[in-house]
Amino acid sequence: MAMFLAVGMIAAITFGRPKYARVLAQRAEEGLGTNVDMAKAVLVVTCTPIFVVYLGASVLNQRVRIIRRALRDGLCPMKSVPDEGDESVDTSSSAAPDGWLTVNASQHLKTAREWDLSKITVWAVYFGILFMIGLVFIAQFTTVLLSFVIGATATMNLALVTVCMIVVGLMMFLLPPVPGLPVYVAAGVVLVPPAKDEFGLFFAAVYACGICLFMKLMACALQQKVIGEGMSHLVSVRQAVQINSDFMRTFKLLLSDKGVSPQKVALLCGGPDWPTSVNCGIMRLPVLPIMLGTLPIIVLIVPTVLTGTFMYLSQLPPDEDGTETYWWADTASIVSLALSSGVQFVTFLYAASYIEKAMSERKEDLDRIPIDEEVQNADERDKVNNEAYLKVIQWGTLPVLAKIVLVLALFSMIARAISCNFLEKDVSEYTSSLTQSKTTWTGMS
């Protein structure tokens, strides 16, 4: 949801205020550096259908304007003065007065044609493969594993359930494609029922949130110290994360600030779980300040755990007189899910804004961060090969068969991404299946 909200805001700025769009694009290229083609590839895979609809609306808009102008000229030939703001009569080279697209749409299409199509298409196919692995295969594996945990812990006491949840939760966190959302939701389904018998419903939810916070901190420590620092001596790893780029140096600068600053909290809580912690380890940042900066993640954990708890309560059978004790649980689960999505989106926006602000206002501090000379030398050695590769894969020099294969692969990835977003089960159905499994296994027991 956060991704779609961000895309919607960017699209509104881009298509509503062209001058703001140019500023946004310039800042994005400056901030991403060599990663800008990767960002464009992600944009192609996720937003191509939106862009096609936009071009169709532009064609319709232009046709209506031309017909309206023709009717006006026929009725009042002496007053064929264009309306103020009528883009269809623009005589610039970007669009003819009677062209198929409006001036803004023509400029957007011209900008897209100036991209490195071969490189972006290849990156888009790679992103589609990662999308399939992460959001389809890993997601299905996560559902099956958590469903197994729910069934296996239905007859256990609270201590055993807690141990099983911590072990499985840490396993999930240590997998790069798995986010924290399904782990927190599953904890609300698995931990609350046995804890409710011991402490009551309120303290059972508090207990589940505390266990989730413990799992998150433990996972961050393992990701940073074991995975990140364990690979930090490899030049290829530091080169892969582009440790000398302005973005990564700014990332290190903000996380190196003393204390628990809002910038540090936004980066640690608003960024993706696995990459953020592993990058902290690759940069060899101290673990204790990172753990302190991660503590506010409880603001995201609480509504997500409550989503699973409310979904579980909504699946409980009615009382003997036929009344539902938790009739409000369905509505509460929707509200808590929306709240968790909003918190995640806001922290992501704050993290992006802090990075952009630091890159423009703290250049002297950035210059004081030493350059990784080993990575710089490796980049220089690879520069010649990369330039030769880019010349070979220029779109104009590729054979026709290669172009056809790339285009078919790209559209296949786009079609699959659309089908995964709109045809697969959403989060509410996922949590509902978990809670139904929990209720079924409890009844069988």
C-alpha positions in Angstrom: 0.0 0.0 0.0 2.8 2.4 0.8 4.3 1.8 -2.7 1.0 2.6 -4.4 0.5 5.7 -2.3 4.0 6.9 -3.1 3.5 6.2 -6.9 0.2 8.1 -6.7 1.7 11.1 -5.1 4.6 11.2 -7.6 2.2 10.7 -10.5 0.0 13.6 -9.2 3.1 15.9 -9.0 4.5 14.8 -12.3 1.3 15.1 -14.4 -0.2 18.1 -12.4 2.9 20.3 -12.2 5.4 19.6 -15.0 8.0 22.0 -13.6 7.9 20.2 -10.3 8.3 16.9 -12.2 11.6 18.1 -13.7 12.9 19.1 -10.3 11.8 15.8 -8.9 13.5 13.9 -11.7 16.7 15.9 -11.4 16.9 15.3 -7.6 16.2 11.6 -8.1 19.1 11.3 -10.6 21.5 13.2 -8.4 20.5 11.1 -5.4 20.5 7.7 -7.0 23.6 8.2 -9.2 24.3 5.0 -11.1 21.3 3.4 -9.6 18.9 5.7 -11.6 18.5 3.1 -14.3 17.5 0.5 -11.7 14.9 2.9 -10.4 13.6 3.5 -14.0 13.4 -0.2 -14.5 11.2 -0.5 -11.4 9.1 2.3 -12.6 8.7 0.6 -16.0 7.5 -2.7 -14.4 5.1 -1.1 -11.9 3.8 1.9 -13.7 3.6 1.0 -17.4 -0.1 0.3 -17.3 -0.7 3.6 -15.7 1.4 5.4 -18.3 -0.6 3.6 -21.1 -3.9 4.8 -19.6 -2.4 8.3 -19.3 -1.4 8.3 -23.0 -4.9 7.0 -23.9 -6.5 9.9 -21.9 -4.1 12.3 -23.6 -5.2 11.1 -27.1 -8.9 11.5 -26.1 -8.2 14.9 -24.7 -6.4 16.0 -27.8 -9.2 14.7 -30.1 -11.8 16.6 -28.1 -9.8 19.8 -28.2 -9.3 19.5 -32.0 -13.0 18.8 -32.6 -14.0 21.7 -30.3 -11.6 24.1 -32.1 -12.9 22.9 -35.5 -16.5 23.6 -34.5 -15.6 26.9 -33.1 -13.7 27.9 -36.3 -16.6 26.8 -38.4 -19.2 28.8 -36.5 -17.0 31.8 -35.8 -14.1 31.9 -38.3 -13.2 35.5 -37.3 -12.7 34.5 -33.7 -10.5 31.4 -33.9 -8.4 32.5 -31.0 -7.3 29.6 -28.9 -8.5 29.3 -25.3 -6.0 30.2 -22.6 -4.1 27.2 -21.5 -5.1 25.1 -24.6 -2.1 22.9 -25.0 -3.2 21.5 -28.3 -2.3 24.6 -30.2 1.2 24.7 -29.0 3.5 25.1 -32.0 6.7 23.9 -30.4 8.7 21.0 -31.8 7.5 18.7 -29.1 4.0 18.4 -30.5 2.2 19.6 -33.6 -1.1 21.5 -33.1 -3.0 18.7 -34.6 -0.9 15.8 -33.2 -2.3 12.8 -31.4 -0.9 13.7 -28.0 -1.0 16.9 -25.9 2.1 18.8 -25.4 2.8 17.5 -21.9 2.2 13.9 -22.9 4.5 14.4 -25.9 7.2 15.7 -23.7 6.8 12.8 -21.3 7.0 10.3 -24.2 10.0 12.1 -25.7 11.8 11.9 -22.3 11.1 8.1 -22.1 12.5 7.6 -25.6 15.8 9.2 -24.5 16.3 6.6 -21.8 18.8 3.8 -22.3 16.2 1.3 -23.4 18.4 -1.8 -23.6 19.8 -1.3 -20.1 16.5 -0.4 -18.5 14.7 -3.4 -20.2 17.3 -5.8 -18.9 17.1 -4.4 -15.4 13.3 -4.5 -15.6 13.4 -8.2 -16.5 15.8 -8.8 -13.5 13.4 -6.9 -11.2 10.5 -9.0 -12.5 12.4 -12.2 -11.7 13.2 -10.9 -8.2 9.5 -9.8 -7.8 8.4 -13.4 -8.7 10.8 -14.9 -6.3 10.0 -12.6 -3.4 6.3 -11.8 -3.7 5.1 -15.1 -5.1 7.4 -18.1 -4.2 8.6 -16.7 -0.9 5.1 -15.4 0.0 3.6 -18.8 -0.6 6.4 -20.5 1.4 5.7 -18.0 4.3 2.0 -18.8 4.2 2.6 -22.5 4.3 5.2 -22.3 7.1 3.2 -20.0 9.3 0.0 -22.1 8.8 2.0 -25.1 9.9 3.2 -23.2 13.0 -0.4 -22.3 13.8 -1.6 -25.9 13.6 1.4 -27.3 15.4 1.1 -24.9 18.4 -2.6 -25.2 18.8 -2.3 -27.6 21.8 0.9 -26.3 23.3 1.2 -24.2 26.4 2.3 -20.5 26.3 6.0 -21.2 26.9 6.4 -23.7 24.0 4.3 -21.5 21.7 6.5 -18.5 22.5 9.7 -20.5 21.8 8.4 -21.8 18.5 7.2 -18.4 17.4 10.6 -16.8 18.2 12.5 -19.5 16.3 10.3 -19.3 13.2 10.1 -15.5 13.4 13.9 -15.2 13.4 14.1 -17.6 10.5 11.7 -15.4 8.6 13.5 -12.2 9.4 16.8 -13.7 8.2 15.4 -14.3 4.8 16.0 -11.2 2.6 12.7 -11.1 0.8 10.5 -11.7 3.8 9.2 -8.4 5.5 8.1 -8.2 9.1 4.4 -7.8 8.4 3.5 -11.5 8.1 5.6 -12.3 11.2 3.8 -9.7 13.3 0.4 -10.8 12.0 1.1 -14.4 12.7 2.3 -13.5 16.2 -1.1 -11.9 16.9 -2.8 -15.1 15.8 -0.5 -17.6 17.5 0.5 -15.9 20.8 -2.7 -14.2 21.9 -5.0 -17.2 22.3 -2.8 -19.1 24.9 -1.7 -15.8 26.5 -5.3 -14.7 26.8 -6.0 -17.7 29.2 -3.0 -16.6 31.3 -3.2 -12.8 31.4 -6.4 -11.7 29.8 -6.9 -10.2 26.3 -5.3 -6.8 26.9 -2.1 -8.2 28.4 -2.0 -11.0 25.9 -1.8 -8.4 23.1 0.9 -6.6 25.1 2.8 -9.8 25.5 2.6 -10.6 21.7 3.9 -7.0 20.9 6.8 -7.5 23.3 7.8 -10.8 21.8 7.7 -9.2 18.3 9.9 -6.3 19.4 12.3 -8.9 20.9 12.4 -10.8 17.6 12.9 -7.7 15.6 15.8 -6.5 17.7 17.4 -10.0 17.7 17.0 -10.2 13.9 18.6 -6.8 13.4 21.5 -7.7 15.6 22.1 -11.0 13.7 21.7 -9.3 10.3 24.1 -6.6 11.3 26.8 -8.5 13.2 26.7 -11.9 11.5 25.7 -11.2 7.9 26.7 -7.6 7.4 30.0 -7.5 9.3 30.7 -11.0 8.2 30.7 -9.9 4.5 32.2 -6.4 5.1 35.7 -7.6 4.3 34.7 -8.6 0.8 35.4 -5.9 -1.8 32.8 -7.3 -4.1 30.1 -7.0 -1.5 31.0 -3.4 -0.7 31.2 -2.6 -4.4 27.8 -4.2 -5.0 26.1 -2.0 -2.4 28.0 1.0 -3.9 29.4 2.1 -0.6 31.1 5.1 -2.1 27.9 6.6 -3.6 26.4 9.7 -2.2 23.3 7.9 -1.0 25.2 5.3 1.0 27.6 7.9 2.4 24.6 10.0 3.5 23.0 6.8 5.0 26.2 6.2 7.0 26.4 9.9 8.1 22.8 10.0 9.4 23.2 6.7 11.3 26.5 7.8 12.8 24.9 10.8 14.5 25.1 10.6 18.3 21.9 9.8 20.2 18.5 8.7 18.9 17.7 11.4 16.4 14.6 11.6 14.3 16.7 11.0 11.1 18.1 7.8 12.6 14.7 6.5 13.7 13.2 7.3 10.3 15.9 5.4 8.4 15.9 2.3 10.7 12.1 2.1 11.0 11.1 3.3 7.5 13.6 1.3 5.4 13.3 -2.3 4.4 14.2 -4.7 7.3 17.0 -6.9 5.9 18.9 -4.4 3.6 19.0 -1.7 6.3 20.5 -3.9 9.0 22.9 -5.7 6.7 24.2 -2.3 5.3 24.7 -1.2 8.9 27.0 -4.2 9.4 28.8 -3.7 6.1 29.6 -0.1 7.2 30.7 -1.5 10.6 28.4 0.8 12.6 28.1 0.2 16.4 25.2 -2.1 17.1 24.0 -0.6 20.4 23.0 2.8 18.9 21.4 1.0 16.0 19.3 -1.1 18.5 18.2 2.0 20.3 17.2 3.7 17.1 15.2 0.7 16.2 13.1 0.7 19.4 10.4 3.1 18.0 9.5 0.3 15.6 7.0 -0.7 18.3 4.7 2.0 16.8 4.5 -0.2 13.7 4.4 -3.5 15.5 1.4 -2.7 17.7 -1.2 -2.1 15.0 0.1 -5.0 12.9 -0.1 -7.5 15.8 -3.5 -6.2 16.6 -4.6 -6.9 13.0 -3.9 -10.6 13.6 -5.5 -10.5 17.0 -8.7 -8.9 15.8 -8.9 -11.3 12.9 -8.6 -14.2 15.3 -11.3 -12.8 17.6 -13.6 -12.3 14.6 -13.4 -16.0 13.8 -14.3 -17.2 17.3 -17.7 -19.0 17.5 -20.6 -17.2 19.1 -21.7 -17.7 22.7 -24.3 -20.3 23.8 -27.1 -17.7 23.3 -26.0 -17.0 19.8 -24.4 -13.5 20.4 -21.0 -12.6 19.1 -18.7 -11.4 21.9 -16.3 -9.7 19.5 -18.6 -8.3 16.9 -16.4 -5.3 16.4 -13.3 -7.3 15.6 -13.7 -7.2 11.9 -13.9 -3.4 11.8 -11.0 -3.1 14.2 -8.8 -5.3 12.1 -9.4 -3.1 9.1 -8.6 0.1 11.1 -5.4 -1.4 12.6 -4.2 -2.6 9.2 -4.8 0.8 7.7 -3.0 2.4 10.6 0.0 0.1 10.3 0.2 0.9 6.5 0.0 4.6 7.2 2.8 4.5 9.8 5.0 2.6 7.4 4.3 5.1 4.6 5.0 8.1 6.8 8.3 6.8 8.1 9.4 5.9 4.6 8.6 9.5 3.5 10.5 11.0 6.4 13.5 8.7 5.7 13.6 9.8 2.0 13.2 13.5 3.0 16.0 13.3 5.6 18.4 11.7 3.1 17.7 14.3 0.5 18.1 17.2 3.0 21.4 15.8 4.3 22.8 15.4 0.8 22.1 19.1 0.0 22.9 20.7 3.4 25.7 18.5 4.9 28.1 18.3 2.0 31.1 19.2 4.2 30.3 16.3 6.6 29.9 14.0 3.6 33.3 15.0 2.3 34.9 14.1 5.6 33.8 10.5 5.2 36.7 8.6 3.7 36.4 7.0 0.4 36.8 3.2 0.3 39.9 3.0 -1.9 39.6 -0.7 -2.5 36.1 -0.3 -3.9 37.3 2.8 -5.9 40.1 0.8 -7.5 37.7 -2.0 -8.3 35.3 0.5 -9.9 38.1 1.9 -12.1 39.0 -1.6 -13.3 35.4 -2.4 -14.2 34.8 0.9 -15.8 36.3 -0.1 -19.2 34.4 -3.3 -19.3 31.1 -1.5 -18.4 31.6 1.1 -21.0 32.3 -1.5 -23.7 29.2 -3.5 -22.5 27.0 -0.4 -22.7 28.2 0.3 -26.3 27.4 -3.2 -27.4 23.9 -3.3 -25.9 22.7 0.0 -27.4 19.2 -0.4 -28.6 20.1 0.8 -32.1 22.8 -1.8 -32.5 20.9 -4.8 -31.2 19.6 -7.4 -33.7 15.9 -7.6 -34.3 15.6 -11.0 -32.6 17.2 -9.7 -29.5 14.8 -6.7 -29.4 11.9 -9.0 -29.8 13.1 -11.3 -27.0 13.6 -8.3 -24.6 10.3 -6.7 -25.4 8.4 -10.0 -24.9 10.2 -10.7 -21.6 9.4 -7.2 -20.4 5.7 -7.4 -21.2 5.6 -10.9 -19.6 7.0 -9.5 -16.4 4.6 -6.5 -16.4 1.6 -8.8 -17.0 2.7 -11.1 -14.2 3.2 -8.2 -11.8 -0.3 -6.9 -12.6 -1.8 -10.4 -12.0 0.1 -10.8 -8.7 -1.2 -7.4 -7.5 -4.8 -7.7 -8.5 -5.5 -11.4 -8.6 -3.7 -12.8 -5.6 -5.0 -12.8 -2.1 -4.6 -9.6 -0.2 -3.5 -9.2 3.4 -6.9 -9.4 4.9 -7.6 -12.8 3.2 -4.2 -14.0 4.2 -4.8 -13.1 7.9 -8.3 -14.6 7.6 -6.9 -17.9 6.4 -4.4 -17.9 9.3 -7.1 -17.2 11.9 -9.4 -19.8 10.4 -6.6 -22.4 10.5 -6.0 -21.5 14.2 -9.7 -21.8 15.0 -10.0 -25.1 13.2 -6.9 -26.7 14.8 -8.1 -25.5 18.2 -11.5 -27.0 17.7 -10.1 -30.3 16.5 -7.8 -30.5 19.6 
